[in-house]
Amino acid sequence: MTAIVWIAVGSLAAWVWLLLGQGFFWRTDQRLPDRAAPGEWPSVAIIVPARDEADMLPVSLPSLLAQDYPGRAEIFLVDDCSKDGTGDLARALSVRYGGLPVTVASPGEPRPGWTGKLWAVRHGMALARARDPEYLLLTDADIAHEPDSLRELVAAAGSGGFDLVSQMARLRVESTWERLVVPAFVYFFSQLYPFRWVNRAGARTAAAAGGCVLVRTEAAVRARVPESIRQAVIDDVSLARAVQRSGGRIWLGLADRVDSVRPYPCLADLWQMISRSAYAQLRHSPLLLLGTVLGLALVYLAPPVTLVAGLLGGDPAAAWAGGVAWGVMAGTYMPVLGYYRQSLWLAPLLPFTALLYLLMTVDSAVQHYRGRGAAWKGRTYARPEAAPDR
């Protein structure tokens, strides 16, 4: 066989494995498990770290204020040194809409060795400790919740005996670039962390979606959260791992009634969002970067390339293997497109989207070695440094 046939067959073999052996990652049926209302609803502290979120709060904060929760719940919005009046706006929205009580506070600039978000979470948890809540809901300032969101999360955690329940919020998909890139983000995430593997008892795979995480306070204390993950750029996965390693049971699924309202209208916006943490996902390892680039090329780029090369070069074996691999790839992408209510005609474009992700990952590494690291809203986290214990 020619080299191009070997590449095509290798790609097809990889797709057969991904289809059947990677926890059925491509399915979208992992939603909140069966649940029943508890006899007595536990208390919950809702912690919202917010940095320059004045554009998002008018949509997201009223959804938290309006939570229809039968137990005691309180919101702690931590203004992470915003320059756009985030804290004042949060207070004004609380007065205007009423609903759940809101405490707005600011911890100041983070200590060395802490990311800004986790420093804000630490401050929010310290404020909540005086209320002695049984659960903590960690949610981002760009996440909008339906009125029953908190109630359903708590019921699921209690019924299933979970220490952590997380839902991946449905991201906004309106612009052309969002349609092309955003569903693939969820697709690739679930490929790395198959939800079924995360959710089974005794699992070794751990992950969470940072926009919506309900964690039992006792489990957070046992896992030393957030101190134990204070340097984490990918804080949601790190949180899930910490809870799991300390003996906690975790669950992760797709959300039906929790949405991200943050827009990413341009490719540059999406590029920044993805590239700021892509190399951190690879633990800043050049070898893992090389393996990722080669893997993405073999799995996602080889099928269309070998199909076209086989057709043009009169090599039916390469064309057949490449075409079947491309078809399997597109087929596994369709459920995610359906979840996002997008045209299934986008499925064959996944190789192009994968090429964008490959370039974003390489750019993430380049920025890291230039000393710029993971940047977000004026803060840059270059290389992990030794962090203090307290």
C-alpha positions in Angstrom: 0.0 0.0 0.0 1.1 3.6 -0.7 1.8 6.0 2.1 -1.4 7.9 1.5 -3.4 4.7 1.9 -1.7 4.0 5.2 -2.5 7.5 6.4 -6.1 7.1 5.3 -6.5 3.7 6.9 -4.9 5.0 10.1 -7.3 7.9 10.2 -10.2 5.6 9.6 -9.0 3.2 12.4 -8.8 6.2 14.8 -12.4 7.2 13.9 -13.7 3.7 14.5 -12.0 3.8 18.0 -13.4 7.3 18.7 -16.9 6.2 17.6 -17.1 3.1 19.8 -14.3 3.3 22.4 -14.2 6.9 23.7 -17.2 6.8 26.0 -19.7 7.6 23.2 -18.5 11.2 23.6 -20.5 12.3 20.6 -23.9 11.6 22.1 -25.7 14.5 23.8 -27.9 12.5 26.2 -26.1 13.3 29.4 -28.6 15.7 31.0 -29.5 16.1 34.7 -30.2 12.7 36.1 -33.5 11.6 37.7 -34.2 13.6 40.8 -36.7 14.2 43.5 -37.4 17.2 45.8 -35.8 16.7 49.2 -37.9 16.8 52.3 -36.0 19.9 53.4 -34.2 22.1 51.0 -30.6 22.9 52.0 -29.2 26.4 52.1 -27.1 27.5 49.1 -24.6 30.3 48.6 -24.3 31.5 45.0 -20.8 32.8 44.3 -20.3 35.0 41.2 -16.7 36.2 40.4 -17.0 39.2 38.1 -14.4 41.3 36.3 -15.5 44.0 34.0 -18.9 42.4 33.4 -21.1 45.5 33.2 -22.3 44.3 29.7 -23.3 40.9 30.9 -24.8 41.5 34.3 -28.1 43.1 33.1 -29.0 39.7 31.5 -27.3 37.3 33.9 -27.8 38.7 37.4 -31.6 39.1 37.1 -31.8 35.4 36.3 -30.1 34.6 39.6 -32.2 37.1 41.5 -35.3 35.4 40.2 -34.4 31.9 41.3 -37.5 30.0 42.5 -35.7 28.1 45.2 -37.7 26.8 48.2 -34.8 26.9 50.6 -32.5 29.7 51.8 -30.2 31.1 49.0 -28.0 34.2 48.8 -25.8 35.7 46.1 -22.3 36.8 46.7 -21.0 38.8 43.7 -17.2 39.4 44.0 -16.1 42.4 42.0 -12.6 41.4 40.8 -11.1 44.9 40.5 -13.4 45.9 37.7 -13.0 49.3 35.9 -16.5 49.4 34.3 -18.6 49.8 37.4 -19.5 46.1 37.7 -20.0 46.3 41.5 -22.2 49.4 41.5 -24.3 48.0 38.6 -24.8 44.7 40.6 -26.1 46.7 43.6 -28.4 48.7 41.3 -29.8 45.6 39.7 -30.4 44.0 43.0 -32.5 47.0 44.1 -34.4 47.1 40.8 -35.3 43.5 40.6 -35.4 42.3 44.2 -35.4 38.6 44.7 -32.6 36.8 46.4 -30.4 38.9 48.7 -27.1 40.1 47.2 -23.8 40.9 48.8 -21.3 42.7 46.6 -17.7 42.9 47.7 -14.1 43.2 46.3 -11.0 41.4 47.5 -8.5 43.6 45.8 -5.8 42.4 43.5 -4.9 38.7 43.9 -2.0 37.6 45.9 1.0 36.2 44.0 0.4 32.6 43.0 -3.4 33.0 42.5 -5.4 33.5 39.4 -7.8 36.4 39.7 -10.9 34.3 39.3 -10.0 31.9 42.0 -8.9 34.7 44.3 -12.4 36.1 43.9 -14.0 32.7 44.5 -11.9 32.4 47.7 -13.2 35.8 48.9 -16.8 34.8 48.0 -16.5 31.5 49.9 -15.1 33.3 52.9 -18.1 35.6 52.9 -20.5 32.7 52.5 -19.0 30.8 55.4 -20.8 33.0 57.9 -24.1 31.7 56.5 -22.9 28.0 56.8 -24.5 26.9 53.5 -24.7 23.3 52.6 -24.0 23.9 48.9 -22.1 26.4 46.9 -23.1 27.3 43.4 -20.2 28.7 41.4 -21.4 30.4 38.3 -19.9 33.0 36.0 -21.2 36.5 35.4 -22.1 35.7 31.8 -24.4 32.8 32.7 -28.1 33.1 32.6 -30.2 30.6 34.6 -33.9 29.7 34.1 -35.9 30.3 37.4 -35.8 26.6 38.3 -32.1 26.0 37.6 -30.9 26.1 41.2 -33.8 23.9 42.4 -33.1 21.3 39.8 -29.3 21.3 40.5 -29.8 20.8 44.2 -32.4 18.1 43.7 -30.1 16.2 41.3 -27.2 16.4 43.7 -29.2 15.2 46.6 -31.0 12.4 44.8 -27.8 11.1 43.2 -25.6 11.5 46.2 -23.2 13.8 44.2 -20.7 16.1 45.8 -20.4 18.1 42.6 -22.9 18.6 39.8 -21.9 20.7 36.8 -23.8 21.6 33.6 -22.1 22.9 30.5 -24.0 26.0 29.7 -25.3 26.3 26.2 -23.0 28.8 24.6 -24.2 31.6 22.3 -24.4 30.6 18.6 -25.5 33.5 16.5 -22.7 34.9 14.4 -21.1 33.0 11.5 -18.0 32.3 13.4 -19.9 31.2 16.5 -21.8 28.7 14.4 -18.5 27.4 13.0 -16.4 27.3 16.2 -18.7 27.1 19.3 -20.4 23.6 18.8 -16.9 22.2 18.0 -15.7 23.5 21.4 -18.2 21.4 23.2 -17.5 18.5 20.9 -13.8 18.6 21.5 -14.3 19.1 25.3 -16.5 16.0 25.5 -14.0 14.1 23.4 -11.3 14.9 26.0 -13.6 14.3 29.0 -16.4 11.9 27.9 -19.3 12.7 30.1 -20.2 9.0 30.6 -16.7 8.4 32.0 -16.9 11.3 34.3 -20.3 10.3 35.6 -19.8 6.6 36.4 -19.1 5.5 39.9 -15.4 5.1 40.7 -14.4 7.1 37.6 -10.9 8.2 37.0 -11.9 10.9 34.5 -12.8 14.2 36.1 -14.1 17.4 34.6 -16.6 20.2 35.2 -17.9 23.2 33.2 -17.0 26.3 35.1 -20.1 28.4 34.2 -22.3 26.2 36.4 -20.9 24.1 39.2 -22.9 23.1 42.3 -20.5 21.7 45.0 -21.3 20.5 48.5 -19.5 22.8 50.9 -18.2 19.9 52.9 -16.6 18.4 49.8 -15.0 21.8 48.9 -13.5 22.0 52.3 -12.3 18.4 52.2 -10.7 19.1 48.8 -9.1 22.4 50.1 -10.8 24.3 47.3 -9.9 26.9 46.1 -6.4 26.9 47.8 -5.5 23.5 46.3 -6.1 24.8 42.7 -5.2 28.5 43.2 -2.9 28.6 40.1 -5.2 26.8 37.8 -6.1 28.5 34.5 -8.5 25.7 33.6 -10.1 26.0 37.0 -13.3 24.0 36.3 -11.5 20.7 35.5 -9.0 21.3 38.3 -11.9 21.8 40.7 -13.6 18.5 39.6 -10.3 16.6 40.0 -9.7 18.0 43.5 -13.2 17.0 44.6 -12.9 13.6 43.0 -9.4 12.9 44.5 -10.7 13.8 48.0 -13.3 11.0 47.7 -16.2 13.0 46.2 -18.7 11.9 43.5 -19.0 14.2 40.5 -21.4 14.5 37.6 -21.2 16.5 34.4 -23.7 17.0 31.6 -25.2 19.4 29.0 -27.6 22.1 30.2 -31.1 22.7 28.8 -31.9 25.8 30.8 -28.5 27.4 31.6 -27.1 29.7 28.8 -24.0 31.7 28.3 -24.9 35.2 27.1 -21.3 36.3 26.2 -21.0 37.1 22.5 -18.1 36.1 20.4 -19.0 37.8 17.1 -15.5 37.7 15.5 -13.0 35.0 15.0 -10.5 37.1 17.0 -12.8 36.9 20.0 -13.1 33.1 19.8 -9.4 32.8 19.1 -8.5 34.7 22.3 -11.0 32.6 24.3 -9.6 29.3 23.2 -5.9 30.1 22.8 -5.6 31.6 26.3 -5.9 28.2 27.9 -5.1 25.7 25.2 -1.4 25.2 26.0 -2.3 25.1 29.7 -4.5 22.1 28.8 -1.3 20.4 27.5 0.5 21.2 30.8 2.9 23.5 28.8 4.6 20.4 27.4 6.3 20.7 24.0 5.9 16.9 23.5 2.2 17.0 24.2 1.9 19.9 21.8 3.7 18.0 19.1 1.5 14.9 19.8 -1.6 17.1 19.7 -0.7 18.7 16.4 0.1 15.3 14.8 -3.0 13.8 16.2 -5.3 16.6 15.0 -3.7 16.3 11.6 -4.2 12.5 11.3 -7.7 12.4 12.8 -9.3 15.6 11.3 -7.2 16.8 8.4 -6.2 13.5 6.8 -9.7 12.3 5.8 -10.5 15.1 3.3 -6.9 15.3 2.1 -6.6 11.6 1.4 -10.0 11.5 -0.2 -9.1 14.3 -2.6 -5.6 12.9 -3.2 -7.0 9.4 -3.8 -9.6 10.7 -6.3 -7.0 12.9 -8.2 -4.3 10.3 -8.1 -6.4 7.3 -9.1 -6.0 5.6 -5.7 -9.4 4.1 -4.8 -8.3 2.6 -1.5 -7.1 6.0 -0.2 -10.2 7.7 -1.5 -12.5 5.0 0.1 -10.7 5.0 3.5 -10.5 8.8 3.6 -14.1 9.2 2.5 -15.4 6.8 5.1 -13.3 8.4 7.9 -14.7 11.8 6.9 -18.2 10.4 6.9 -17.8 8.9 10.4 -16.3 12.2 11.6 -19.3 14.2 10.3 -21.8 11.7 11.7 -20.3 12.0 15.2 -20.5 15.8 15.0 -24.2 15.9 14.0 -25.7 15.3 17.5 -23.8 18.4 18.9 -25.0 20.5 15.9 -28.5 19.3 16.7 -28.1 20.3 20.3 -27.2 23.8 19.2 -30.0 23.8 16.6 -27.6 24.3 13.8 -27.7 23.1 10.2 -26.3 19.6 9.8 -24.6 20.8 6.7 -21.9 22.2 9.0 -20.8 18.7 9.9 -18.5 18.2 6.8 -16.8 21.5 7.7 -15.4 20.0 10.9 -11.9 19.5 9.4 -11.6 23.2 8.7 -12.8 24.0 12.3 -10.2 21.5 13.6 -7.5 23.3 11.6 -8.5 26.5 13.4 -8.2 24.8 16.7 -4.8 23.4 15.8 -3.6 26.9 14.9 -5.1 28.3 18.1 -3.3 25.7 20.2 0.0 26.5 18.5 -0.5 30.2 19.0 -1.3 29.5 22.7 2.2 27.9 23.0 3.9 30.7 21.1 2.3 33.3 23.5 3.4 31.2 26.5 7.0 31.2 25.4 6.9 34.9 24.6 6.0 35.4 28.3 2.5 36.5 27.6 0.8 33.3 28.8 -2.9 33.1 29.4 -4.4 36.6 29.2 -7.9 37.6 30.2 -9.3 41.1 30.7 -6.0 42.8 31.3 -4.4 40.1 33.3 -1.7 37.7 32.1 -0.7 34.4 33.7 2.7 33.6 32.2 4.3 30.6 33.9 3.1 28.9 37.0 5.0 30.1 40.0 5.4 28.7 43.5 2.3 29.7 45.4 2.1 30.2 49.2 0.2 27.7 51.3 -2.1 30.4 52.7 
